[in-house]
Amino acid sequence: MASRAQRFSVLLTIALVACGPGTRPALTDAQRAAISDSILGIARGFADAANALDVGQIAPAYSSDPAFTWATDGNLLLITSDSLMSLYRGVYRGFRKMESTWDTLRVSVLDPDVAVLSGALHFTVTDTAGKTMR
């Protein structure tokens, strides 16, 4: 006969399994490819908007979540997306031209709602004084 502790353990296990997060079916290759293509489109649109120096086109690609974090060159900016857009507007006012291209873009789809994009964005900027920087 099972001891009281063993019965409790079995009941706890059943409760945890029954109340735990549901498992989602695995994504198909086609679903992963569609998610990846969507994210790559956003990243390329970001570069196009940057080349146009158009913050209005960039802003919709950013989350409005209060936990928003932007990482660039190994630095984390813990600011709101609105603050980041204000930063972009200020910086872009000093630019005459920008040419940006992505290198080695990679998307890892982790879940239908979660993916990681990595890559290097290379850009050349010409400021309003005509000085070019890479």
MODELLER restraints for C-alpha pairs under 7 A, 6 or more apart:
rsr = mdl.restraints
at = mdl.atoms
rsr.add(forms.Gaussian(group=physical.xy_distance, feature=features.Distance(at['CA:32:A'], at['CA:109:A']), mean=6.25, stdev=0.5))
rsr.add(forms.Gaussian(group=physical.xy_distance, feature=features.Distance(at['CA:36:A'], at['CA:107:A']), mean=5.86, stdev=0.5))
rsr.add(forms.Gaussian(group=physical.xy_distance, feature=features.Distance(at['CA:36:A'], at['CA:109:A']), mean=6.77, stdev=0.5))
rsr.add(forms.Gaussian(group=physical.xy_distance, feature=features.Distance(at['CA:42:A'], at['CA:61:A']), mean=6.70, stdev=0.5))
rsr.add(forms.Gaussian(group=physical.xy_distance, feature=features.Distance(at['CA:46:A'], at['CA:58:A']), mean=5.65, stdev=0.5))
rsr.add(forms.Gaussian(group=physical.xy_distance, feature=features.Distance(at['CA:47:A'], at['CA:100:A']), mean=5.78, stdev=0.5))
rsr.add(forms.Gaussian(group=physical.xy_distance, feature=features.Distance(at['CA:47:A'], at['CA:101:A']), mean=6.42, stdev=0.5))
rsr.add(forms.Gaussian(group=physical.xy_distance, feature=features.Distance(at['CA:49:A'], at['CA:57:A']), mean=5.56, stdev=0.5))
rsr.add(forms.Gaussian(group=physical.xy_distance, feature=features.Distance(at['CA:49:A'], at['CA:58:A']), mean=5.88, stdev=0.5))
rsr.add(forms.Gaussian(group=physical.xy_distance, feature=features.Distance(at['CA:50:A'], at['CA:98:A']), mean=6.91, stdev=0.5))
rsr.add(forms.Gaussian(group=physical.xy_distance, feature=features.Distance(at['CA:51:A'], at['CA:98:A']), mean=4.93, stdev=0.5))
rsr.add(forms.Gaussian(group=physical.xy_distance, feature=features.Distance(at['CA:51:A'], at['CA:99:A']), mean=5.27, stdev=0.5))
rsr.add(forms.Gaussian(group=physical.xy_distance, feature=features.Distance(at['CA:51:A'], at['CA:100:A']), mean=6.16, stdev=0.5))
rsr.add(forms.Gaussian(group=physical.xy_distance, feature=features.Distance(at['CA:53:A'], at['CA:92:A']), mean=6.16, stdev=0.5))
rsr.add(forms.Gaussian(group=physical.xy_distance, feature=features.Distance(at['CA:55:A'], at['CA:85:A']), mean=6.62, stdev=0.5))
rsr.add(forms.Gaussian(group=physical.xy_distance, feature=features.Distance(at['CA:55:A'], at['CA:88:A']), mean=6.73, stdev=0.5))
rsr.add(forms.Gaussian(group=physical.xy_distance, feature=features.Distance(at['CA:55:A'], at['CA:89:A']), mean=6.45, stdev=0.5))
rsr.add(forms.Gaussian(group=physical.xy_distance, feature=features.Distance(at['CA:59:A'], at['CA:85:A']), mean=6.58, stdev=0.5))
rsr.add(forms.Gaussian(group=physical.xy_distance, feature=features.Distance(at['CA:62:A'], at['CA:81:A']), mean=6.43, stdev=0.5))
rsr.add(forms.Gaussian(group=physical.xy_distance, feature=features.Distance(at['CA:63:A'], at['CA:81:A']), mean=6.69, stdev=0.5))
rsr.add(forms.Gaussian(group=physical.xy_distance, feature=features.Distance(at['CA:64:A'], at['CA:81:A']), mean=5.95, stdev=0.5))
rsr.add(forms.Gaussian(group=physical.xy_distance, feature=features.Distance(at['CA:66:A'], at['CA:80:A']), mean=6.40, stdev=0.5))
rsr.add(forms.Gaussian(group=physical.xy_distance, feature=features.Distance(at['CA:68:A'], at['CA:79:A']), mean=7.00, stdev=0.5))
rsr.add(forms.Gaussian(group=physical.xy_distance, feature=features.Distance(at['CA:68:A'], at['CA:80:A']), mean=6.13, stdev=0.5))
rsr.add(forms.Gaussian(group=physical.xy_distance, feature=features.Distance(at['CA:68:A'], at['CA:81:A']), mean=6.71, stdev=0.5))
rsr.add(forms.Gaussian(group=physical.xy_distance, feature=features.Distance(at['CA:69:A'], at['CA:76:A']), mean=6.63, stdev=0.5))
rsr.add(forms.Gaussian(group=physical.xy_distance, feature=features.Distance(at['CA:69:A'], at['CA:77:A']), mean=5.89, stdev=0.5))
rsr.add(forms.Gaussian(group=physical.xy_distance, feature=features.Distance(at['CA:69:A'], at['CA:78:A']), mean=5.14, stdev=0.5))
rsr.add(forms.Gaussian(group=physical.xy_distance, feature=features.Distance(at['CA:69:A'], at['CA:79:A']), mean=6.61, stdev=0.5))
rsr.add(forms.Gaussian(group=physical.xy_distance, feature=features.Distance(at['CA:70:A'], at['CA:76:A']), mean=5.67, stdev=0.5))
rsr.add(forms.Gaussian(group=physical.xy_distance, feature=features.Distance(at['CA:70:A'], at['CA:77:A']), mean=5.12, stdev=0.5))
rsr.add(forms.Gaussian(group=physical.xy_distance, feature=features.Distance(at['CA:70:A'], at['CA:78:A']), mean=6.78, stdev=0.5))
rsr.add(forms.Gaussian(group=physical.xy_distance, feature=features.Distance(at['CA:71:A'], at['CA:77:A']), mean=6.18, stdev=0.5))
rsr.add(forms.Gaussian(group=physical.xy_distance, feature=features.Distance(at['CA:94:A'], at['CA:127:A']), mean=5.62, stdev=0.5))
rsr.add(forms.Gaussian(group=physical.xy_distance, feature=features.Distance(at['CA:94:A'], at['CA:128:A']), mean=5.68, stdev=0.5))
rsr.add(forms.Gaussian(group=physical.xy_distance, feature=features.Distance(at['CA:95:A'], at['CA:125:A']), mean=6.77, stdev=0.5))
rsr.add(forms.Gaussian(group=physical.xy_distance, feature=features.Distance(at['CA:95:A'], at['CA:126:A']), mean=5.89, stdev=0.5))
rsr.add(forms.Gaussian(group=physical.xy_distance, feature=features.Distance(at['CA:95:A'], at['CA:127:A']), mean=4.08, stdev=0.5))
rsr.add(forms.Gaussian(group=physical.xy_distance, feature=features.Distance(at['CA:95:A'], at['CA:128:A']), mean=5.32, stdev=0.5))
rsr.add(forms.Gaussian(group=physical.xy_distance, feature=features.Distance(at['CA:96:A'], at['CA:126:A']), mean=5.56, stdev=0.5))
rsr.add(forms.Gaussian(group=physical.xy_distance, feature=features.Distance(at['CA:96:A'], at['CA:127:A']), mean=5.07, stdev=0.5))
rsr.add(forms.Gaussian(group=physical.xy_distance, feature=features.Distance(at['CA:96:A'], at['CA:128:A']), mean=4.93, stdev=0.5))
rsr.add(forms.Gaussian(group=physical.xy_distance, feature=features.Distance(at['CA:97:A'], at['CA:125:A']), mean=5.77, stdev=0.5))
rsr.add(forms.Gaussian(group=physical.xy_distance, feature=features.Distance(at['CA:97:A'], at['CA:126:A']), mean=5.06, stdev=0.5))
rsr.add(forms.Gaussian(group=physical.xy_distance, feature=features.Distance(at['CA:97:A'], at['CA:127:A']), mean=6.84, stdev=0.5))
rsr.add(forms.Gaussian(group=physical.xy_distance, feature=features.Distance(at['CA:98:A'], at['CA:123:A']), mean=6.76, stdev=0.5))
rsr.add(forms.Gaussian(group=physical.xy_distance, feature=features.Distance(at['CA:98:A'], at['CA:124:A']), mean=5.68, stdev=0.5))
rsr.add(forms.Gaussian(group=physical.xy_distance, feature=features.Distance(at['CA:98:A'], at['CA:125:A']), mean=4.44, stdev=0.5))
rsr.add(forms.Gaussian(group=physical.xy_distance, feature=features.Distance(at['CA:98:A'], at['CA:126:A']), mean=6.34, stdev=0.5))
rsr.add(forms.Gaussian(group=physical.xy_distance, feature=features.Distance(at['CA:99:A'], at['CA:123:A']), mean=5.34, stdev=0.5))
rsr.add(forms.Gaussian(group=physical.xy_distance, feature=features.Distance(at['CA:99:A'], at['CA:124:A']), mean=5.17, stdev=0.5))
rsr.add(forms.Gaussian(group=physical.xy_distance, feature=features.Distance(at['CA:99:A'], at['CA:125:A']), mean=6.48, stdev=0.5))
rsr.add(forms.Gaussian(group=physical.xy_distance, feature=features.Distance(at['CA:100:A'], at['CA:121:A']), mean=6.55, stdev=0.5))
rsr.add(forms.Gaussian(group=physical.xy_distance, feature=features.Distance(at['CA:100:A'], at['CA:122:A']), mean=5.48, stdev=0.5))
rsr.add(forms.Gaussian(group=physical.xy_distance, feature=features.Distance(at['CA:100:A'], at['CA:123:A']), mean=4.04, stdev=0.5))
rsr.add(forms.Gaussian(group=physical.xy_distance, feature=features.Distance(at['CA:100:A'], at['CA:124:A']), mean=6.45, stdev=0.5))
rsr.add(forms.Gaussian(group=physical.xy_distance, feature=features.Distance(at['CA:101:A'], at['CA:121:A']), mean=5.69, stdev=0.5))
rsr.add(forms.Gaussian(group=physical.xy_distance, feature=features.Distance(at['CA:101:A'], at['CA:122:A']), mean=5.39, stdev=0.5))
rsr.add(forms.Gaussian(group=physical.xy_distance, feature=features.Distance(at['CA:101:A'], at['CA:123:A']), mean=6.38, stdev=0.5))
rsr.add(forms.Gaussian(group=physical.xy_distance, feature=features.Distance(at['CA:102:A'], at['CA:119:A']), mean=6.71, stdev=0.5))
rsr.add(forms.Gaussian(group=physical.xy_distance, feature=features.Distance(at['CA:102:A'], at['CA:120:A']), mean=5.70, stdev=0.5))
rsr.add(forms.Gaussian(group=physical.xy_distance, feature=features.Distance(at['CA:102:A'], at['CA:121:A']), mean=4.49, stdev=0.5))
rsr.add(forms.Gaussian(group=physical.xy_distance, feature=features.Distance(at['CA:102:A'], at['CA:122:A']), mean=6.23, stdev=0.5))
rsr.add(forms.Gaussian(group=physical.xy_distance, feature=features.Distance(at['CA:103:A'], at['CA:119:A']), mean=5.92, stdev=0.5))
rsr.add(forms.Gaussian(group=physical.xy_distance, feature=features.Distance(at['CA:103:A'], at['CA:120:A']), mean=5.13, stdev=0.5))
rsr.add(forms.Gaussian(group=physical.xy_distance, feature=features.Distance(at['CA:103:A'], at['CA:121:A']), mean=6.24, stdev=0.5))
rsr.add(forms.Gaussian(group=physical.xy_distance, feature=features.Distance(at['CA:104:A'], at['CA:119:A']), mean=5.25, stdev=0.5))
rsr.add(forms.Gaussian(group=physical.xy_distance, feature=features.Distance(at['CA:104:A'], at['CA:120:A']), mean=6.62, stdev=0.5))
rsr.add(forms.Gaussian(group=physical.xy_distance, feature=features.Distance(at['CA:105:A'], at['CA:118:A']), mean=5.76, stdev=0.5))
rsr.add(forms.Gaussian(group=physical.xy_distance, feature=features.Distance(at['CA:105:A'], at['CA:119:A']), mean=4.34, stdev=0.5))
rsr.add(forms.Gaussian(group=physical.xy_distance, feature=features.Distance(at['CA:106:A'], at['CA:117:A']), mean=5.71, stdev=0.5))
rsr.add(forms.Gaussian(group=physical.xy_distance, feature=features.Distance(at['CA:106:A'], at['CA:118:A']), mean=5.30, stdev=0.5))
rsr.add(forms.Gaussian(group=physical.xy_distance, feature=features.Distance(at['CA:106:A'], at['CA:119:A']), mean=6.25, stdev=0.5))
rsr.add(forms.Gaussian(group=physical.xy_distance, feature=features.Distance(at['CA:107:A'], at['CA:115:A']), mean=6.74, stdev=0.5))
rsr.add(forms.Gaussian(group=physical.xy_distance, feature=features.Distance(at['CA:107:A'], at['CA:116:A']), mean=5.58, stdev=0.5))
rsr.add(forms.Gaussian(group=physical.xy_distance, feature=features.Distance(at['CA:107:A'], at['CA:117:A']), mean=4.57, stdev=0.5))
rsr.add(forms.Gaussian(group=physical.xy_distance, feature=features.Distance(at['CA:107:A'], at['CA:118:A']), mean=6.54, stdev=0.5))
rsr.add(forms.Gaussian(group=physical.xy_distance, feature=features.Distance(at['CA:108:A'], at['CA:115:A']), mean=5.47, stdev=0.5))
rsr.add(forms.Gaussian(group=physical.xy_distance, feature=features.Distance(at['CA:108:A'], at['CA:116:A']), mean=5.12, stdev=0.5))
rsr.add(forms.Gaussian(group=physical.xy_distance, feature=features.Distance(at['CA:108:A'], at['CA:117:A']), mean=6.60, stdev=0.5))
rsr.add(forms.Gaussian(group=physical.xy_distance, feature=features.Distance(at['CA:109:A'], at['CA:115:A']), mean=4.28, stdev=0.5))
rsr.add(forms.Gaussian(group=physical.xy_distance, feature=features.Distance(at['CA:109:A'], at['CA:116:A']), mean=6.52, stdev=0.5))
rsr.add(forms.Gaussian(group=physical.xy_distance, feature=features.Distance(at['CA:123:A'], at['CA:134:A']), mean=5.87, stdev=0.5))
rsr.add(forms.Gaussian(group=physical.xy_distance, feature=features.Distance(at['CA:124:A'], at['CA:132:A']), mean=6.82, stdev=0.5))
rsr.add(forms.Gaussian(group=physical.xy_distance, feature=features.Distance(at['CA:124:A'], at['CA:133:A']), mean=5.62, stdev=0.5))
rsr.add(forms.Gaussian(group=physical.xy_distance, feature=features.Distance(at['CA:124:A'], at['CA:134:A']), mean=4.42, stdev=0.5))
rsr.add(forms.Gaussian(group=physical.xy_distance, feature=features.Distance(at['CA:125:A'], at['CA:132:A']), mean=5.50, stdev=0.5))
rsr.add(forms.Gaussian(group=physical.xy_distance, feature=features.Distance(at['CA:125:A'], at['CA:133:A']), mean=5.25, stdev=0.5))
rsr.add(forms.Gaussian(group=physical.xy_distance, feature=features.Distance(at['CA:125:A'], at['CA:134:A']), mean=6.38, stdev=0.5))
rsr.add(forms.Gaussian(group=physical.xy_distance, feature=features.Distance(at['CA:126:A'], at['CA:132:A']), mean=4.28, stdev=0.5))
rsr.add(forms.Gaussian(group=physical.xy_distance, feature=features.Distance(at['CA:126:A'], at['CA:133:A']), mean=6.45, stdev=0.5))
